[in-house]
Amino acid sequence: QVQLAEVGGGLVQAGDSLTLSCAASGRTFSSYAMGWFRQAPGKRREFVASISTSGTFKDYADSVKGRFTISRDNAKNTVSLQMNALKPEDTAVYYCAAASSNSRYPQRYDYWGQGTQVTVSS
């Protein structure tokens, strides 16, 4: 079992940068693909980015490609999301999640963090 905890959310202005981190418990972190998802009020949870177990393969939603970067440190059991050039439409609760393989579908993920709020003002 994996427990996940996100940190790093906050209130920023459009154009600013923010880095989210997700700390995982357990010794099997490196065997999980990791993903970031977000959910805005009244909207469905949507895929943001994912990274393979080794960090070799990364996938991004079109809406964040070129602005967001996902990375992981298996030695520290962490996965991060560097967010640049933030836009008001990036405002959402951001969740990290663990799955057996990379996927854009939230139902493929077995473990979820509690989420962290990111608010981007215009």
Summary of the structure (lengths in Angstrom):
residues: 122
radius of gyration: 13.2
end to end distance: 39.8
largest distance: 41.4
contacts: 373
relative contact order: 0.32
helix: 7%
strand: 50%
